[in-house]
Structure formats: C-alpha cells, structure tokens
Amino acid sequence: MTTYANDTGLPALRPLTEWPRLTSAFPRDPEIERQVAELLAQLTLEEKVGQMIQPELAELTPEDVRDFHIGSALNGAGIWPGGKRHAAVQDWVDTVDRFWAAAEEGWRGRPFRIPFMWATDAVHGHNNVFGATVFPHNIGLGAAGEPELMRRIGEATAREVAATGMDWTFAPTVTTPRDRRWGRYYEGYGEDPALVHAYGRAMVEGLQGDVTALRAGGRVVSSLKHWIADGGTENGGDRGTARCSEQILRDIHAQGFLAGIEAGAQCVMVSFSSWSNPANYDHTPGVGAPYNDKVHGSRFLLTDVLKDALGFDGILLSDWDAHAEVANCAAGDAGYAINAGMDVLMVAGREAWQGVHRSTVRYVRDGVIPMSRIDDAVSRVLRVKLRLGLWERPRPSERAGTQLLGAPAHRALSREAASKSLVLLKSSPGVLPLSRSARVLVTGSAADSLSKQCGGWTFSWQGDDVDRADFPDGTTLTDAVRNSLATAGQLTLDVDDPAGYDVAVVAIGEDAYAEMRGTLKPWRSLGYADLKLSYAEDLALLRRLRAAGVPTVTVFFTGRPLYCTEEINLSDAFVTAWLPGPYAEGITDVLFEGGHDFQGRLPVSWPRTRDSAAVNRIPPHLPDYRVPPEETAPEGRHTPLFPVGHGLRMYDGKVPSTDQLPLDTPEPAPPAPHVDGPLRVLDADGTPYDLKVGGHNTWSREAVPLTGPMKCLIVHSDPVPGPTGGVGLRLRYTGYPAFVYAESPTGTPADLRGYLGGEVRFGVRVLQPPTGPLYLACHDDYPAQPGVDLTPRLRELAPEEWSELAVPLAELAAAGMDLRHVDVPFMLYTEGTAVLEIADVSWRVP
C-alpha cells in the first residue's frame, strides 16, 4: 500500500478511493476451517452464546465459566486476584489456572473441548501486574520513529503476558488522534497516518509473530483498537461523534487497522464513539428507537466494511459494556449490536452478562438474531483459538515462564525506548549535556513522581495513585539524576535559595489520567499553566529560576502537546519526555555527558496558541486534502510552533536558535454578565439541572431522581422533605470516590462571574459525618480540578439538624474554579463514607 517516502523517514501512503481487500499474514488454513465446522456443529445454542461473552474477573466465578461455557474473560484495569494490588505473578497464574480448569470441567463427557482464553489491557507493557515491565506510552514511542523498536516491545510484552498464563492483549491502539483535548490522545502514536500504519504493523508482528510463532507459545493475540475514528471526534469528546467523510475515515483513521490486519491481527476492538454519516445506516429501520450512529451498532462499519470489504476473519470485540450505548440495546441486551456484526461482548457486570446470555438465546429462538449470525461469531472465536494453538497447550500453570516477568532485558528495553522518545525542543549552547560533576538543583512538580512519569493505565485505570511501592525498582527523575552524578557532583531538592547551582533540572507535567477523566471540555485552554494551579506553580518556579540567573533544563511529562511557550522561553533547554514509564535513567542517559544524543522527533504538531486544539499537519499522501470542519487549518495564528518531525540534536554541529518565541496573549475577557437574582439549583419547584452521580474511577453517570430512590455502588439517594417544605435529597456515600452534581441539560456552560461577590448556599443535615474530606466545586471533574473542603464547616454544625451553609464564590474562584464557564454549578465529592441531606441549593447575588 505504500508508494514514496515522506519527510518523517517512514514509508508514505497512497490515497484510497475504496476500501481495499487485504491479504492477511494469517491466511485461511483448510484444516483449521474443517475443525471449526466440526466443533460448531456439536455446540448447543447456549454453548455458542457462552463463547460470545467475555465477563470481567471481579464479576465471574470458575463455576460460571463451567456452567455457561464462557469462552474468555478479562481483568480490567485496577482489578487483581483477590483484590491484591501487588499480587505475585503466581497469584495471577493460579487465578487463570482455576478458570481454565473450570472450562475444561464444563466440557467433560463431551467428545470435544474448547479451551478458555484470558485477556488483559497490556497497553504499555503488562501494566496491571506487579513486577512486570512498563514501557513508555504510545505518544512517546511515536516520537522515537523506529518501527523495529515497536516490534521488540511487542515481543517483550507478549512474553510477559504469556508468563502470567494469559493469551490475549487489548493492544495496540492504532487511533490517529486529531484533537489534543481528548483524554486518550497519548494512546495514539501520533497524528500522521503513515506513522500509525508503520507502527500498527510492527506492534502486531511483535505481539503475535507469524503463524508458526503464535502457535508455538510466548506470543499472544493482539487487538487493533478502537475501530474507528475515536481520535477524530468533535471537540475531542471521549465516546463522542466523528462527522468526517468516508474518505477521511479511510485515509486518516483506518491506516493502522489496514496495516495491522495485513500483519495478521486476530482481534479488532470497536470504539465507543459514533460516526455521523449517511452511509452509516440503521439495519432495522422502523423497529424500535432510531439508530444513534454508535459504531457498536453499525452494520456498515462492522460487517460491510471490516468483514466483507477488508476481509477480516478474526474476532470483532466490543469495548467495556459499550453495547449498552447503542439504541435498542441495554446492559443485558446486545441484540442490535450482534446483528450489526459484533462477535464477542465484553460485559463487565454479573447481572449484565447473564442478561446478555439470556436475551441473545431468546432472540435466536424468536428469529430476531439469525443462527447464521451466531455461527459466524462463534466460528471466528474458534478460528482464533485454533490459530493460537490452545488445544495443544497445557494448563496455564504448566506453560507459564514466570521468571520472564520484569526480565532485566525487558527493563533495559523500556529504558532504551524512553531515551529514544525524548524530543529536544530548545537547547542553548553550553547547557547540554550536563556535567556529572555539576551542582544540580532538581525541582518541579514532577521531579519525584512516578505517577506523572507513567501516566494512566498503570496499575489502576487512571494511574493517579501510583507510588514507589508499585515500582520498588523504579526511578524518578530525581533518583536518576542522583545516580548520574559522580562523587564530585552535588544534588539538592531545596529551591529556597537557587543561587550557587550550576544548573537546575525542572520536571513539570500533567497529572495522570485516562479516557474521559483527561478529556478537556471544549472551552478549556490548552495552556499548561492554565489547566491547574499546581501547573501554574511550575511556571512561577521557572520565572523565579530565570530571575536568579540559574541555567535551567526543563523536562516535560505529558500525554499531549500543550501550549507552554513561556515555559520554553524561560528554559535554557526544554525536553519533552512524554510519559516515559518508571525508569527515568532513560532520560539521564541522554541528558548527561557520555550518554546518547536525542533521537526523538515530534509525532504531532506543537500548538502555537492556547486554542490550537485540533491543528494537524496536512497529510502528504493526500494532494487534494481539505481540512475537515472539526479541525483547524495549520496556518496563520494556528501555524504549529513546532511541526511534525521537529527535534534538535546535541551533537550534530548545528547551532539552534535561542530567540524568544512569540507568546499567545489571551483576549481580554468580556465584562461579566449582569445578574439580578439567585441561580436556582434545587428548591421547592425541583431543579432546572440534571442531577447525577459519578466518580473519577468510574465512567458511568447515574441519574439522581427527585421522585424515588436511586442505588448504585458508590452513592444511594432518596428524596426527602427539605427544611422549607421543598424537595431535598438524602445522599449516602458508600466509601468509593464519588460525586453528586447538578449539570446543565445541554452541557452548555454559562458565564456566572456576575455572582463572584456572592455565595453558594444550601441547606444541609449531617446524619453521619464524612470519614474523609467533603469537597464543594462547580464542575464535575474532581479531583482533576479543584474543590473547597467543607469538612471544617460541617464540624461546626449541630448534628442531625438542618443548617444553612454559605460558601463565598470568591473562595471557589481562588481555589482555581472557572466561573466564566460553568456547566455544573454544584458538586459534592468525597472518597469516604457519609450520610447527609441537602436542599435549597442556589447561588446568591452579592
């Protein structure tokens, strides 16, 4: 599919006028097809449906696998054997072994057996398992520009996944991210579809090997994800809507899938997102609710394109409970998605997966789902299991090479990858490389943070709770600098008196996040220092060091390019380290004398302005390309500060420019709108807002009714009479991170600065005091955004009596909340337990 070389050094692509018929490196094997047909003919309907369901470890027992003939299971992020975060490798093997044995028991007495598969989210190494190797996230690997490195990382990851008895990983992510606001931006390799094409092929080859290698063991089934255009949604919305043409779909968003399928990928995971296009038709028009464009329900994209046109013959896998977002589906009903072409349903909850099993069996018996559709799905599952050689493999405990987990060679590879991913954006003469005998000040919010280095999808879903206990052999940048200094060198973390140091190494960067928790709302700035007060403190630190005359090398940990031009100007050298993982020696191997030169080049366009969120390079393989409406042309004030492919070297003899870069001066804010009365949130007449409950470790948002009880894992609510006779709510926080909030029904923010001199007032009755801090905020994004701790105020209230709290809005603004863009005027968050009643919520004018 390639034609000519482009300026990234990677093979370029040719425009596609139609979906190409692909030739997989795993061709159809007549003997495997004979075995598939033979097995399929012996299965009952219930057994076939069992092969199509993939529950989550926490919601599944070995007995379930035996009784329902479940074909596969997964462990989600932050789910470990016995709930033990630091479960040993043998704990993992023993757990997988028990489920494997239960599956075998389920086929006892039958003339055949169907082995069980275990899947996991090994997206940057075996990142959910204690002691395993963690690699840099994909955005950094994209900067390395080395497909062979991806192949080696894929091989190492496969060996470690197989060492825990598992068979299947949900990787690689071959999205082409086009909007920096998206919280999964770092899961993509870059904005250039040619890079994604090359990397997708290499990673599949590394994870799976060829036909012989996959059967031989030590390799795992790979999953290309997420089909399709999740990186091209409007405003970068997670699970949002892509409105691009089919041409853009093929030429930009499909390239990693095309290469990965040619390399032999055995699974494609479908995206939560939607594709709004006339080609995306309703496959049962007039029956039930109109189709809502979700890719999980798209017969056009799943069957017509992926299966029929491209010729993909592996497993089409749903994302976590994503079928439930399709019109005419529900948690326990995936009929419409199955008829669209879904083969295996990843259904987490116990009630939900059993409901899917029951409803699917019923739909087949009622003729709603054709048996041919079930047979196609199960044939694909059997085909992949046969290609994997599961019938020849012993039980997991007898095949797992547990000594391979965290092997020194794998950690050395991670360190190498971190080094190769570093991009030098600025370098003043004489600063780099650093002397090993220098007096070095190491400081900044990320200087001693493994969480910031590793990012999301590390031990837990969000990765924001990672600490040294998770990586006993890990090294922060502070550790790595200390280890790089000779005995004559000196390191200090004391920034009170910066004078007297030869150089300051300032580590700054984003807090860890994943998916929607890292997605920025459309009105948010891309300015690093604008996003959080703690990030602004990094900028203040750089200003202080510049004023003190200390040469400064800034190392930036980030999952996306952000506007940080002033930070660059205040630095003598500026290094983008992305999310390099827990082995920071990979950074100091380049920063210090006697080490490597910089190799990394930007895989993305670096923003010149705070609002250059969807500015991307014009794809060189598309001569007639027109920038789609959801993106911004890379010209004028949106011309990238640094283009794709930019990256300086220390040892090439060139003298880089040290001119000050132009700053993006924000437009003055318009005057605050006049307000002349209170803002109703909850009162005797109800609420004009949508009341919801959610949590930063959950993605589901449950409605909170005023007419009856609501009970979910993290919060229980009941309507109660308020102190003035109106409706109130009793809220029981159960001990999980949770927030209850009022959200604009349209999601449109309001400028509420006119209330700045006023207060948030609400009635509260404390029945059980919070066991941890209880925060008030005017957003739905705690703890990513700030809150005001109400706990001291609550202690002063009479227990079990109604009182009124009045919190100055100036206090919320001082904490960092944006009153100019408010779509959630009220939110209460805690990670502890509490029972309280609230009523009469409003904002009052000064």
C-alpha positions, -999 to +999 in steps of 0.1 A: +000+000+000+030+023+002+044+044-026+070+071-017+090+082+013+078+113+032+099+137+054+094+116+085+116+089+071+087+064+072+071+049+041+042+071+029+008+060+018-014+064-013-049+078-013-076+052-012-107+055-034-124+025-019-119+000+009-091-023-001-093-061+000-065-071+024-042-101+024-035-112+060-003-128+071-026-154+087-043-170+056-072-194+059-060-229+068-083-256+054-076-279+083-085-252+108-117-244+089-126-281+090-121-282+127-141-250+132-171-265+112-168-298+132-168-281+165-196-257+156-219-285+146-217-300+180-224-269+201-258-261+215-272-226+211-265-218+248-229-230+244-224-209+213-236-178+231-213-186+260-183-183+237-195-148+227-195-134+262-164-120+279-170-111+316-147-093+340-127-111+367-145-094+396-179-104+382-171-140+373-165-173+391-150-205+378-184-221+383-199-195+359-173-205+333-181-241+337-219-237+337-223-211+309-194-223+288-179-188+288-152-185+261-130-159+276-126-134+305-106-103+311-091-085+341-099-048+339-075-020+350-072-020+387-087-055+392-063-080+407-065-116+421-081-114+455-082-076+452-044-076+460-028-047+442+006-063+445-005-098+437+025-120+429+029-135+395+020-169+409-013-155+421-021-145+386-012-178+371-032-197+398-062-175+391-061-180+354-055-217+360-087-221+381-108-206+353-091-227+327-097-258+347-134-249+352-138-245+314-123-280+309-147-294+335-176-279+316-168-300+285-163-332+304-182-361+289-184-344+255-164-357+225-147-324+222-134-295+243-130-257+237-102-241+257-106-209+276-088-176+268-078-149+292-074-113+280-059-082+296-052-045+289-014-047+284-012-014+266+023-002+276+038-034+289+020-058+313+009-027+331-017-042+355+007-067+371+031-060+399+067-067+389+060-065+352+078-042+328+061-010+319+071+008+287+066+044+276+031+053+264+024+053+226+027+090+221+064+088+232+071+057+212+057+076+182+084+102+188+111+075+185+102+070+149+115+034+149+091+006+139+117-021+148+116-008+184+079-013+184+084-049+172+108-056+200+085-040+226+056-061+213+077-093+217+087-084+253+052-076+262+039-108+248+064-129+267+054-112+300+016-116+293+021-152+284+042-157+316+011-150+336-009-176+318-028-151+296-035-154+259-048-121+246-040-084+250-061-054+241-033-037+221-021-019+200-041+013+199-040+024+163-061+055+166-050+087+147-056+114+173-066+147+159-077+168+189-055+175+219-084+178+242-091+141+240-081+122+272-068+092+252-045+113+230-014+097+244-027+062+235-021+071+198+013+071+182+008+105+165-013+125+141+005+112+109-014+082+095+018+070+079+034+066+113+003+048+127+004+025+097+040+015+102+037+011+140+004-008+138+021-034+116+052-036+137+034-040+170+011-067+157+041-086+144+058-082+178+029-094+199+018-123+177+047-132+155+039-152+124+016-182+121+041-206+135+053-184+163+018-177+176+011-214+179+044-222+195+038-201+226+053-170+242+031-148+219-004-135+224-034-125+204-033-088+195-063-064+193-064-034+170-084-006+187-107+012+186-125+008+153-129+035+140-122+073+143-122+076+181-094+100+176-115+122+152-145+131+173-160+165+175-141+187+201-121+156+211-150+142+230-144+108+246-170+085+232-180+114+211-191+117+175-169+118+144-185+137+115-159+131+089-164+118+053-158+082+044-128+093+025-112+108+057-122+076+075-102+055+051-072+078+045-067+091+081-084+069+107-082+034+091-045+033+083-033+015+115-061-011+111-053-018+075-016-024+083-024-044+114-049-067+096-024-073+069+001-082+097-024-108+109-041-092+139-066-116+152-089-092+170-104-057+164-119-039+193-147-015+184-149+022+195-174+037+220-177+066+196-202+074+169-199+081+132-225+105+119-227+100+081-255+089+057-235+058+049-240+046+085-275+032+081-300+017+105-300-020+098-336-025+112-353+008+102-387+013+118-381-012+145-377+003+180-358+035+185-339+051+156-303+041+154-280+066+172-248+062+150-228+043+176-201+022+159-210-008+180-243-008+162-230+000+127-236-029+103-219-007+076-186-003+095-186-037+113-199-061+086-199-043+052-165-027+056-145-046+082-156-082+075-168-081+039-147-054+021-115-057+041-118-095+046-111-095+083-118-130+096-108-127+133-128-116+164-148-084+165-148-074+202-169-048+220-154-024+244-163-025+281-202-025+282-202-004+251-231-023+235-254-007+261-249+027+245-264+016+212-300+024+206-323-005+212-296-022+234-292-022+272-268-036+298-284-070+294-294-068+258-269-067+229-292-079+201-289-049+178-251-048+182-248-086+175-269-082+143-246-054+133-217-077+134-203-079+170-188-113+178-177-111+214-193-089+240-172-075+268-198-073+295-184-065+330-213-068+355-226-101+366-263-093+361-255-077+327-235-106+312-261-131+323-288-109+309-269-107+275-267-145+275-305-149+282-316-123+258-294-135+230-306-171+233-342-158+233-336-136+202-322-165+183-352-187+192-376-159+183-359-153+149-346-118+158-310-129+155-303-154+127-285-185+137-261-177+108-250-146+127-243-166+158-224-192+138-203-165+122-193-151+155-185-184+171-166-196+141-143-165+145-137-173+181-129-209+173-107-199+144-086-176+166-083-202+194-071-228+169-046-203+154-033-197+189-028-234+193-048-236+225-057-273+220-020-283+221-011-261+251-011-274+287-029-257+315-015-221+322+004-232+353+024-257+333+033-233+304+039-200+322+075-189+323+070-167+354+107-158+355+102-137+324+081-111+342+101-080+346+132-096+330+163-073+331+164-073+293+128-061+291+135-033+316+166-023+296+144-021+265+120+002+283+149+024+293+161+024+257+126+033+245+124+062+270+157+076+257+147+073+221+114+090+227+128+123+242+123+153+219+146+183+224+126+214+216+151+240+227+189+239+235+210+269+244+248+264+237+268+251+266+239+238+287+236+202+274+250+177+280+251+181+318+284+176+336+285+147+361+304+169+385+279+197+384+260+211+413+224+203+403+191+215+417+163+191+409+128+205+414+093+209+399+060+191+404+071+160+385+107+157+399+098+128+422+065+115+408+063+080+392+026+087+386+034+116+363+061+096+346+039+066+339+005+082+332-028+064+331-034+027+326-007+019+352-018-005+379-051+013+380-073+028+353-064+064+360-028+057+372-031+087+395-024+066+426+009+051+415+037+054+440+071+039+449+055+008+464+042-001+430+077+000+414+103-009+441+130-008+414+115+022+396+134+055+395+120+090+394+139+118+376+154+128+410+167+093+415+181+091+380+199+125+383+214+114+417+226+082+402+242+100+372+263+124+393+299+115+401+312+118+436+322+153+429+287+162+419+260+176+442+222+172+441+197+191+461+159+195+462+160+227+482+148+256+460+146+282+488+180+296+477+186+287+440+218+307+438+250+286+438+239+258+415+254+252+381+221+241+366+185+234+376+166+204+362+130+212+365+105+184+359+070+195+352+040+177+338+004+166+337-011+145+365-020+110+353-054+104+337-072+081+314-101+084+290-128+109+299-111+119+331-084+135+310-106+149+283-108+187+283-141+204+277-143+225+246-139+258+263-108+248+283-074+263+274-045+242+261-022+263+282-003+241+306-003+267+334-040+274+328-051+239+335-043+236+372-030+257+400-002+232+406+008+236+369+009+274+373+032+269+403+057+252+379+056+283+357+062+305+387+091+284+397+107+288+362+102+325+364+120+325+398+149+305+385+153+328+355+153+358+378+180+342+399+201+335+368+202+297+371+206+278+339+175+256+336+168+224+318+130+217+318+118+181+314+081+180+304+060+149+312+028+150+291+004+129+272-003+155+246+013+187+232+002+217+253+008+254+249+038+261+271+057+288+252+066+309+282+079+277+299+101+271+269+113+307+268+122+306+305+143+274+299+178+271+285+169+236+273+134+221+270+129+184+267+095+167+260+097+134+277+061+124+272+051+095+296+083+076+297+075+050+324+091+042+357+128+040+346+140+076+344+175+066+337+163+066+301+162+104+305+195+109+322+212+085+297+207+114+272+209+145+295+244+137+309+277+137+293+289+104+279+253+094+270+233+092+239+221+120+216+185+129+212+167+108+187+130+118+191+111+139+167+076+153+172+049+129+161+024+157+165+021+194+158+030+216+188+004+243+194+013+279+190-018+291+208-040+281+237-068+272+213-049+252+187-066+221+199-073+204+165-045+216+143-028+189+124-003+185+096-017+183+061-012+146+052+015+145+024-002+115+007-034+133+001-028+160-025-064+171-026-069+171+012-093+196+026-092+203+064-125+189+078-148+212+097-139+196+131-102+206+126-084+239+122-061+246+092-024+248+103-019+284+091-019+319+104-020+321+142-026+283+142+007+276+123+023+250+146+050+264+169+070+232+160+059+210+132+057+172+130+092+159+126+109+187+147+135+177+172+170+191+179+203+172+184+232+179+207+260+166+186+251+174+150+272+206+150+242+229+143+236+259+164+199+261+173+181+293+175+176+306+211+153+335+201+123+341+223+092+325+209+061+347+205+036+343+233-001+339+228-017+367+246-052+358+256-080+381+245-094+402+274-124+386+289-157+404+282-174+421+311-192+398+335-229+395+326-252+413+350-272+391+373-302+403+393-314+373+412-305+339+426-294+310+404-318+281+412-301+247+415-325+228+438-356+242+455-392+236+462-400+235+425-374+209+418-343+217+396-336+230+361-305+209+361-298+172+356-289+156+389-263+129+385-238+108+404-204+097+392-168+091+402-133+096+389-127+059+389-160+051+371-173+062+338-210+056+342-231+085+353-264+076+371-294+099+371-305+110+406-343+113+406-363+136+429-393+112+428-378+080+441-347+061+454-316+055+434-290+030+444-256+024+428-223+011+440-209+045+451-239+065+462-275+059+474-301+087+472-336+092+484-359+122+481-367+138+515-386+169+526-364+200+528-364+224+558-386+249+539-411+222+526-395+217+492-378+186+480-344+176+492-321+146+488-306+122+513-272+111+500-253+081+513-217+079+501-206+043+504-168+048+506-159+049+470-147+081+453-180+097+442-195+130+434-232+141+432-237+171+409-261+193+390-254+196+353-268+218+326-291+196+304-275+209+273-239+207+285-235+244+276-215+265+301-229+297+315-208+328+324-216+332+361-189+357+370-216+381+380-221+361+411-185+364+421-192+385+452-220+362+462-223+328+477-233+292+471-259+285+497-276+252+506-294+235+534-276+205+549-284+180+576-255+157+586-267+123+597-233+106+595-202+128+593-179+123+564-150+100+572-128+120+547-128+154+533-161+165+515-154+189+487-177+215+471-170+225+435-187+240+404-176+213+379-179+175+376-142+168+373-129+163+409-101+155+417-087+166+383-100+201+391-100+217+425-126+218+452-132+236+485-131+213+516-163+217+536-153+194+564-143+221+589-176+239+583-196+207+587-179+200+621-194+233+634-230+223+626-254+207+650-257+170+642-288+158+626-303+193+624-309+213+593-284+242+589-275+265+560-240+267+546-229+298+527-196+294+508-183+326+491-179+321+454-147+341+457-133+311+477-141+288+448-125+311+423-094+314+445-092+276+445-089+277+407-125+272+395-136+289+363-167+309+369-168+321+333-176+286+320-200+268+344-220+238+333-221+222+367-230+248+394-230+224+423-210+193+431-202+174+464-173+149+463-158+126+489-138+094+489-151+084+524-184+074+538-211+100+547-248+104+551-262+138+547-293+156+534-292+186+511-319+211+500-325+247+488-293+249+467-287+282+450-262+309+440-269+342+456-260+376+442-237+399+460 
